[in-house]
Every structure is written in structure tokens, then in C-alpha cells.
Amino acid sequence: MLALHLYDSADRAFRRWGYVGTTQPGLIYTGVTGYQDIENELRRIGGLRGKIDELWIHSHGAPGVIVIPLTGLISGMVCLDATNVSGLAPACRMSIASPGRVFFAGCNVGEGAPGDAFLRAAGAAMLGHGGGVMLAATSVTASFPVYGEWLPPWGHVKAAKVSPGGAVTISTSGFTTKLPSLPNLPSMPIPLHMR
């Protein structure tokens, strides 16, 4: 299994220590500064003939939006949303396994109607070639050194089941309140009805 973790390289060090691990066989961590870096890393892995089973994008977020970078000259830049995620389709076809899993671990990415619109667009673009499951938090997330990334007890994860061809079904039931990250990277449990 290959898991690729893309993270905002401009994020605060305290937050990064909660989700950045050490690259080892089957596990790759790469800092990104925006949309083009995400696409380039997907193409790089695909060019190495690797197939990514799990893609994690660790970032800040808002309903329906991935925000990278957090700081710098263009702080708070919208990196991915429903209007531009379709541009990742060719890179995802090349590099994401069938079926694949994509986890958006940023705050509120899956929240409300904007979250649904984003998951529908992202699901079709990123997993439409072979299907899979896409997850996004509907509340704030927190990242702590050693403990990893967590949702608060009242938090939820929204899931989008994507069929080959790109049809997307959205669900909010049956998910854990822990987004597994460091130190023990188990795969996020996928409820039976979403497999």
C-alpha cells in the first residue's frame, strides 16, 4: 500500500509536527505550496509507476475550500475548490489506484452545501477513473505533536463514495472522530455501506 501525505509547507511548525512523518517504504510526505505542487507530486508518483492507495491533503480549510499556503505573500490562498479541482483529473488517473481513498484533513472542508459541491467535483475528478472513497471534516480539526490530527468530540466526517465513472454518493454516518495520523498511521476505517 502507498500513502501520499501532502501538507502545507508554510503552516505553523506546531501544527506540522502533528501530521508530518518520516518518508519510509509505502509512506511519502511532501510539502506543497499550492495547486501546482499538488499536481506535480501526483505526476511524479505516477511517473515512477506508483499507484497511490491513500492521498491525504493536510491543510487549512473552509466549507468547500482547501487553503494553501497559510502564510506568506499570498496567505490564505484558495488552493482547491469545486471550480478548479477538475484540473487534477489527468494526474489522478495516472497515479491514484482503483479504488482509491482521498482524505481532506482541513477544517470544515466538507461542511454544508459548499462541502457537498466540492466533494462531488473532487470525487468525479480525482477518483472517477476507478472509484473509491473521499473523506472531509465538517468541523474544525486539530493537530498536536505526537498525537496526530483529531476532530473534536462533536465533529463529523463527510464521505463521498465514488463509483467508476464518477457518480458520487454522500454520507455522514458511521465515521470515527479520530483522523489517524502520527504516530501510528492506520487507514481510516470505511463503513461497510460505503465500500
MITIZA-602201 format. One line per 4 residues: for each residue x, y, z of N, C-alpha, C. Coordinates in pm, 1 decimal. Layout:
<atoms>
X:Y:Z:X:Y:Z:X:Y:Z | ...
</atoms>
This chain:
<atoms>
84.0:-118.7:0.0:0.0:0.0:0.0:88.2:124.5:0.0 | 49.7:224.2:-76.1:122.5:350.2:-82.7:31.9:463.7:-35.8 | 77.5:537.5:63.5:3.6:653.6:114.0:88.0:777.4:90.2 | 30.6:875.7:23.0:97.1:1003.2:-2.8:30.8:1109.4:82.6
110.1:1176.5:165.7:61.6:1284.5:251.2:118.3:1415.5:197.9 | 30.9:1501.7:149.6:70.8:1635.1:104.5:29.7:1733.3:212.9 | 122.1:1820.9:251.6:93.3:1913.7:359.6:138.9:2053.8:321.4 | 76.4:2151.5:383.1:109.8:2291.8:360.9:246.2:2319.0:424.0
348.0:2334.4:342.2:483.4:2354.2:394.1:500.1:2489.8:462.1 | 403.7:2581.2:444.5:410.7:2712.8:509.4:333.1:2716.7:640.7 | 270.3:2604.8:677.6:190.2:2601.5:800.6:279.1:2618.0:923.4 | 216.7:2651.7:1036.7:290.2:2666.9:1162.5:357.6:2535.3:1199.8
479.5:2543.4:1252.6:556.7:2423.8:1287.3:481.3:2335.2:1385.7 | 413.8:2394.6:1485.3:342.1:2316.1:1585.3:239.0:2225.5:1519.2 | 165.8:2280.8:1423.0:63.5:2201.9:1352.6:127.9:2095.0:1264.8 | 233.1:2131.7:1192.6:300.9:2035.2:1105.1:352.3:1914.9:1183.7
402.5:1935.4:1305.4:455.2:1824.2:1384.7:348.1:1720.5:1416.0 | 223.0:1757.7:1406.7:114.8:1662.9:1430.5:79.2:1578.7:1311.3 | 117.4:1620.3:1191.9:80.6:1539.2:1075.4:194.3:1507.4:981.1 | 311.8:1555.2:1005.2:424.0:1526.3:916.6:505.7:1413.6:976.5
523.3:1307.4:901.1:602.2:1193.6:945.9:726.9:1178.5:861.1 | 789.6:1065.7:874.3:912.2:1036.5:801.8:879.4:948.3:682.3 | 930.2:984.7:567.4:910.0:902.6:449.2:976.8:767.4:471.8 | 902.9:662.1:444.2:951.5:526.0:456.9:882.0:443.4:350.4
918.9:318.0:331.6:852.5:238.7:227.6:700.7:242.3:242.8 | 633.1:277.2:137.7:487.5:282.7:138.3:427.9:409.2:195.3 | 510.9:503.8:237.6:461.3:625.1:302.2:547.7:743.6:259.9 | 486.6:841.5:195.7:560.8:957.0:144.8:496.5:1084.2:197.7
579.2:1174.8:251.1:534.4:1306.6:296.1:601.3:1411.0:207.8 | 522.1:1500.7:151.8:576.5:1605.9:66.8:510.4:1738.6:100.8 | 590.5:1840.8:124.6:538.2:1975.0:146.2:499.4:2037.5:13.6 | 386.0:2105.8:12.6:338.8:2173.8:-108.1:308.1:2319.4:-75.0
314.4:2404.1:-176.4:285.1:2546.4:-156.7:164.7:2592.9:-235.9 | 98.2:2501.6:-306.3:-18.8:2540.5:-383.2:-61.9:2431.9:-479.7 | -156.8:2467.6:-564.5:-217.7:2376.1:-661.1:-114.7:2307.8:-749.7 | -23.2:2385.0:-805.3:73.9:2327.7:-898.9:162.5:2224.8:-831.9
200.1:2246.2:-707.4:279.8:2146.8:-634.7:202.2:2016.7:-615.1 | 71.6:2026.5:-587.5:-10.6:1906.3:-572.1:-10.6:1827.6:-702.6 | -38.4:1896.4:-812.4:-40.0:1829.2:-943.0:97.1:1769.4:-976.0 | 203.5:1844.5:-950.5:338.5:1795.0:-980.6:372.2:1669.3:-900.2
335.3:1665.7:-773.5:366.6:1548.8:-691.9:285.7:1427.6:-736.5 | 159.9:1447.6:-774.0:80.7:1336.2:-827.3:144.3:1282.1:-955.2 | 187.4:1371.7:-1043.9:251.4:1328.3:-1168.8:385.8:1260.1:-1140.8 | 460.1:1309.2:-1043.7:589.0:1248.6:-1010.4:570.2:1104.0:-965.6
474.2:1080.7:-875.7:449.5:944.8:-827.8:399.7:857.5:-943.0 | 308.0:909.5:-1023.2:259.4:835.4:-1139.4:370.9:805.4:-1238.8 | 464.2:898.0:-1254.2:577.8:877.8:-1343.4:673.0:771.4:-1293.8 | 672.6:748.1:-1164.2:754.3:640.9:-1107.1:680.6:507.5:-1112.6
565.5:508.1:-1177.9:477.8:391.3:-1190.4:421.6:347.0:-1055.7 | 409.8:441.7:-964.6:348.7:411.7:-836.2:200.1:438.4:-842.6 | 123.2:363.4:-769.3:-19.6:388.8:-758.2:-50.0:422.2:-613.1 | -104.6:539.1:-591.8:-134.3:588.6:-457.7:-266.7:528.6:-412.0
-261.6:452.9:-301.4:-383.7:395.4:-245.2:-457.6:496.6:-159.5 | -381.4:577.1:-83.5:-439.5:680.7:2.7:-367.4:812.1:-22.3 | -444.1:914.8:-54.5:-391.1:1050.2:-69.3:-448.8:1134.4:42.9 | -361.8:1192.8:124.9:-402.0:1282.1:232.5:-359.6:1422.9:194.5
-448.6:1519.2:212.1:-411.3:1659.1:195.0:-435.1:1729.2:328.4 | -324.0:1763.2:394.9:-326.2:1829.3:525.6:-314.1:1979.0:501.3 | -416.5:2052.8:539.5:-417.6:2196.4:510.7:-514.2:2265.4:605.3 | -526.9:2393.0:586.9:-637.5:2465.6:648.5:-750.8:2462.8:547.6
-870.3:2494.2:593.8:-982.6:2487.0:502.3:-1098.4:2572.8:546.4 | -1199.3:2571.6:464.0:-1327.7:2636.8:486.6:-1428.6:2551.7:410.1 | -1559.0:2572.5:429.6:-1655.1:2489.3:358.5:-1630.3:2487.7:207.0 | -1595.7:2369.4:155.3:-1572.6:2351.9:12.7:-1439.7:2402.6:-38.9
-1345.8:2435.1:51.3:-1221.8:2500.0:8.5:-1100.9:2440.6:81.6 | -993.4:2415.2:6.9:-863.3:2379.8:63.2:-778.2:2505.4:56.2 | -721.6:2548.8:170.5:-642.1:2671.3:176.6:-494.1:2635.6:191.1 | -415.0:2667.0:89.7:-268.9:2651.5:91.0:-213.0:2765.0:7.1
-117.7:2841.3:53.6:-49.8:2832.8:182.4:-122.5:2913.0:288.8 | -91.0:2879.5:413.9:-148.4:2954.4:525.8:-79.0:3088.9:541.7 | 52.9:3090.4:525.8:128.8:3213.5:548.5:210.1:3249.9:425.5 | 265.1:3367.5:427.0:348.6:3412.2:316.1:284.3:3526.5:240.9
340.3:3557.2:127.3:295.0:3668.6:46.0:149.8:3652.6:0.6 | 109.1:3526.6:-26.2:-27.3:3501.5:-72.7:-104.8:3420.2:30.7 | -94.0:3460.1:156.9:-156.2:3388.7:267.0:-306.6:3372.1:247.2 | -356.2:3253.9:283.5:-499.1:3228.7:277.2:-549.7:3203.8:136.6
-463.4:3168.8:46.5:-498.8:3145.5:-93.7:-586.9:3021.6:-107.6 | -693.9:3031.5:-184.7:-775.2:2915.0:-216.2:-694.6:2829.3:-312.8 | -661.9:2709.2:-268.3:-580.6:2619.1:-348.9:-668.4:2526.5:-432.6 | -767.0:2465.9:-369.9:-860.0:2376.2:-438.4:-1001.8:2410.8:-397.9
-1089.8:2412.2:-494.1:-1232.9:2426.3:-468.4:-1307.4:2358.3:-582.5 | -1439.8:2367.0:-581.8:-1520.0:2297.9:-682.0:-1495.3:2348.9:-823.3 | -1442.1:2470.7:-837.2:-1422.1:2526.5:-971.6:-1291.8:2485.4:-1036.8 | -1191.2:2442.4:-957.6:-1062.6:2410.5:-1020.5:-1013.1:2268.8:-996.3
-1078.1:2190.8:-910.7:-1029.2:2056.8:-879.4:-1032.9:1964.5:-1001.1 | -1117.4:1992.5:-1097.6:-1124.7:1907.6:-1217.1:-994.1:1905.1:-1295.0 | -911.1:2008.4:-1277.9:-781.5:2012.0:-1345.5:-685.9:1903.0:-1299.1 | -713.3:1840.9:-1183.3:-627.8:1733.3:-1133.0:-661.1:1597.2:-1193.4
-768.9:1587.7:-1272.3:-814.0:1458.9:-1324.7:-705.1:1382.2:-1400.4 | -631.1:1442.8:-1494.4:-528.9:1364.7:-1565.6:-419.8:1310.2:-1473.4 | -374.3:1390.3:-1378.8:-270.6:1344.4:-1285.9:-324.4:1234.2:-1195.6 | -448.7:1244.4:-1153.4:-507.9:1142.4:-1066.6:-529.1:1011.6:-1141.6
-571.6:1018.5:-1268.3:-586.9:896.3:-1348.0:-454.0:822.2:-1357.3 | -346.8:897.4:-1370.7:-214.2:838.3:-1384.4:-165.4:776.5:-1254.2 | -201.1:834.1:-1140.4:-130.4:797.2:-1018.6:-213.9:742.1:-904.1 | -345.3:755.8:-903.6:-425.7:704.9:-791.6:-482.6:567.9:-826.9
-469.6:475.1:-732.4:-515.2:337.3:-751.0:-665.6:330.9:-769.0 | -711.7:217.2:-818.4:-854.4:190.3:-833.8:-890.8:70.9:-746.7 | -975.5:83.9:-648.5:-1031.6:207.5:-595.4:-929.1:279.5:-509.7 | -947.9:408.8:-492.5:-856.7:490.1:-412.9:-928.3:556.6:-296.6
-848.8:615.5:-209.4:-903.3:691.1:-96.1:-835.3:827.2:-92.9 | -916.0:930.1:-75.2:-862.9:1065.9:-62.5:-920.3:1125.5:65.3 | -832.3:1180.7:150.1:-872.1:1238.6:278.0:-834.0:1386.0:281.0 | -932.0:1473.3:296.1:-906.7:1615.9:313.6:-914.3:1643.5:462.8
-798.9:1665.3:526.0:-791.7:1677.5:671.6:-790.8:1822.9:717.8 | -842.5:1914.3:638.7:-850.2:2054.4:677.4:-983.8:2087.1:741.7 | -986.1:2190.1:823.4:-1108.3:2230.9:893.1:-1222.5:2258.9:796.6 | -1339.4:2202.4:827.0:-1466.4:2237.2:764.9:-1475.8:2214.0:614.1
-1383.0:2143.8:552.9:-1383.9:2127.3:407.5:-1514.9:2065.4:358.7 | -1568.8:1968.1:432.7:-1690.8:1901.0:389.3:-1819.2:1963.2:439.0 | -1812.8:2077.5:504.5:-1930.3:2136.2:569.2:-2032.3:2191.4:469.4 | -2161.0:2158.9:492.7:-2273.5:2219.4:421.5:-2276.2:2196.3:271.4
-2356.5:2279.3:204.5:-2371.3:2269.0:59.2:-2240.1:2293.0:-15.4 | -2155.9:2391.5:28.3:-2026.8:2406.7:-40.4:-1939.4:2282.2:-27.3 | -1944.0:2215.4:88.5:-1869.1:2091.6:107.7:-1918.2:1981.2:15.7 | -2051.8:1969.3:3.5:-2108.9:1870.3:-87.6:-2065.9:1897.4:-231.3
-2073.6:2023.8:-272.7:-2035.9:2059.1:-410.2:-1889.2:2026.2:-435.8 | -1803.8:2056.5:-337.1:-1662.1:2025.9:-352.9:-1639.5:1875.1:-362.4 | -1701.5:1796.5:-273.0:-1682.2:1651.8:-275.1:-1733.8:1589.8:-404.4 | -1843.7:1642.3:-456.8:-1894.3:1590.5:-584.6:-1795.4:1619.3:-698.5
-1744.2:1740.3:-702.8:-1649.0:1776.5:-808.5:-1516.6:1703.4:-790.8 | -1466.2:1700.2:-667.1:-1338.2:1634.6:-640.4:-1348.7:1483.9:-660.2 | -1459.8:1424.6:-618.0:-1477.9:1280.4:-634.4:-1474.0:1239.5:-780.2 | -1549.4:1311.9:-861.9:-1552.3:1279.9:-1004.9:-1415.4:1300.2:-1069.2
-1346.1:1407.5:-1032.5:-1216.9:1438.4:-1094.7:-1104.8:1348.1:-1045.7 | -1100.0:1322.8:-916.3:-985.3:1253.5:-858.7:-1002.0:1101.7:-852.1 | -1126.2:1052.8:-840.3:-1148.9:909.3:-826.5:-1242.4:853.2:-932.4 | -1290.8:935.6:-1022.6:-1386.8:891.7:-1123.2:-1334.2:784.1:-1215.7
-1204.5:774.0:-1231.5:-1146.0:674.5:-1321.7:-1158.8:531.8:-1268.4 | -1163.7:515.4:-1135.2:-1170.1:379.8:-1081.2:-1250.4:366.1:-954.3 | -1310.8:475.6:-909.3:-1393.0:472.0:-789.3:-1312.0:479.3:-661.2 | -1384.2:482.2:-549.8:-1319.8:487.6:-419.9:-1400.6:568.9:-320.9
-1334.3:614.3:-216.5:-1399.2:690.5:-110.3:-1319.4:816.5:-82.6 | -1389.9:926.9:-64.4:-1329.3:1056.2:-33.3:-1389.4:1103.5:98.2 | -1305.1:1151.8:189.9:-1349.3:1196.8:321.6:-1307.7:1340.4:345.8 | -1392.6:1415.3:418.5:-1360.5:1553.1:454.2:-1428.7:1588.2:586.1
-1356.3:1659.3:672.0:-1410.5:1701.9:800.7:-1517.8:1808.0:780.0 | -1621.1:1804.0:865.2:-1726.7:1904.8:859.0:-1717.4:2001.8:976.4 | -1610.1:1991.3:1052.8:-1587.7:2081.6:1165.8:-1438.6:2110.5:1173.2 | -1398.7:2183.5:1276.1:-1256.8:2211.9:1292.1:-1180.7:2082.4:1317.5
-1053.0:2083.3:1282.1:-962.8:1974.2:1316.3:-849.6:2034.8:1397.3 | -777.9:1951.4:1467.8:-663.8:1998.6:1545.1:-548.9:1903.0:1522.8 | -430.4:1955.0:1525.3:-311.5:1873.8:1505.5:-215.8:1900.8:1620.4 | -173.7:1792.8:1687.1:-85.6:1804.6:1802.7:36.2:1716.1:1784.5
155.5:1768.2:1815.4:274.5:1684.1:1805.8:255.0:1553.1:1881.4 | 298.1:1445.0:1822.2:292.2:1308.9:1873.8:151.2:1248.6:1866.2 | 46.4:1327.3:1890.7:-89.3:1273.8:1894.1:-159.1:1270.5:1759.2 | -109.4:1341.0:1660.8:-170.6:1338.8:1529.3:-282.9:1438.6:1513.5
-366.8:1413.6:1412.1:-478.9:1502.6:1381.9:-606.8:1445.2:1439.8 | -689.4:1534.7:1496.6:-812.8:1493.4:1562.1:-927.6:1585.4:1525.6 | -1045.6:1527.4:1527.2:-1168.8:1604.8:1525.5:-1212.5:1620.8:1670.0 | -1280.7:1729.2:1703.8:-1336.4:1739.1:1838.9:-1448.0:1635.9:1855.3
-1489.2:1606.5:1979.0:-1593.4:1505.3:2000.5:-1722.2:1533.3:1924.0 | -1754.3:1659.0:1898.8:-1877.0:1691.9:1825.5:-1853.7:1694.4:1674.4 | -1732.8:1671.4:1630.6:-1700.4:1678.3:1488.9:-1749.1:1557.6:1410.8 | -1760.3:1575.6:1282.8:-1804.0:1468.6:1192.9:-1716.1:1467.5:1069.0
-1720.0:1355.8:1000.6:-1652.6:1341.5:872.9:-1759.6:1310.6:769.6 | -1756.2:1379.4:659.4:-1848.5:1353.2:549.3:-1775.2:1266.2:448.4 | -1844.6:1168.0:395.1:-1784.4:1076.2:299.0:-1854.7:1084.9:165.5 | -1777.0:1069.7:61.4:-1830.8:1061.5:-73.6:-1784.5:930.1:-133.4
-1877.8:841.9:-160.6:-1845.5:717.3:-229.7:-1852.1:746.4:-378.4 | -1743.1:714.0:-447.3:-1733.7:744.7:-589.7:-1729.5:613.6:-666.5 | -1818.8:599.2:-762.9:-1818.5:478.7:-844.8:-1729.8:501.5:-967.4 | -1678.5:393.9:-1027.4:-1604.9:412.4:-1152.4:-1695.4:485.3:-1251.8
-1646.5:587.6:-1311.6:-1727.9:672.1:-1398.8:-1760.1:805.4:-1335.7 | -1745.9:816.3:-1201.8:-1757.2:945.7:-1136.8:-1885.7:978.1:-1065.4 | -1981.9:885.1:-1056.4:-2103.9:912.8:-979.8:-2068.4:918.0:-831.7 | -2120.8:1019.2:-759.6:-2084.1:1043.1:-620.1:-2207.4:1033.6:-530.7
-2195.4:954.5:-421.7:-2298.6:944.3:-319.3:-2238.2:993.3:-189.0 | -2305.3:1087.6:-121.2:-2250.9:1148.2:0.5:-2322.1:1093.9:123.7 | -2242.9:1065.8:229.9:-2295.1:1014.4:355.7:-2223.4:1084.0:471.0 | -2289.1:1094.0:586.9:-2224.7:1149.6:705.3:-2227.5:1052.4:821.6
-2267.0:928.1:800.2:-2284.6:837.0:913.5:-2171.4:736.1:926.2 | -2145.7:694.3:1049.1:-2059.3:581.4:1074.8:-1909.9:606.6:1077.3 | -1867.1:727.7:1104.1:-1724.5:754.5:1099.9:-1667.7:788.2:1236.8 | -1540.2:765.2:1251.2:-1467.5:790.9:1374.1:-1445.6:940.6:1394.4
-1412.7:980.1:1516.8:-1377.7:1119.9:1540.6:-1227.0:1138.7:1542.8 | -1150.4:1035.3:1513.0:-1005.0:1049.9:1504.6:-961.9:1037.6:1359.7 | -888.9:1135.4:1312.6:-826.5:1124.8:1181.0:-688.3:1066.5:1206.0 | -666.4:939.1:1174.4:-539.9:876.9:1212.2:-422.8:940.6:1139.6
-323.1:975.0:1211.0:-202.1:1030.7:1154.4:-88.1:979.5:1239.6 | 9.3:1060.4:1272.3:118.0:1014.6:1356.6:68.3:989.6:1498.8 | 127.6:899.6:1572.8:243.2:818.5:1536.5:209.4:686.9:1469.8 | 85.4:641.6:1471.3:53.3:506.6:1424.3:-36.3:509.3:1302.3
-12.0:536.1:1193.3:-88.3:560.6:1072.6:-180.0:448.5:1023.9 | -282.0:409.8:1100.4:-374.5:310.3:1044.2:-458.8:376.7:936.6 | -513.0:298.4:848.2:-603.5:354.7:747.9:-731.3:398.2:817.0 | -794.4:502.4:763.3:-921.8:546.4:818.4:-1023.9:437.2:792.4
-1100.5:396.9:895.4:-1200.0:292.3:873.2:-1308.5:341.1:778.7 | -1345.0:257.6:685.4:-1451.9:288.5:590.6:-1570.0:197.9:625.7 | -1686.0:255.0:661.3:-1801.2:171.4:695.2:-1839.4:77.8:580.2 | -1893.2:-36.9:615.0:-1927.4:-135.8:513.7:-2019.6:-80.0:405.9
-2115.8:4.5:443.8:-2210.1:54.5:344.0:-2145.0:151.8:245.3 | -2022.3:197.0:273.7:-1954.8:290.1:181.9:-1848.7:219.9:97.4 | -1825.3:91.7:117.5:-1720.0:20.1:41.6:-1766.7:-15.7:-95.7
</atoms>
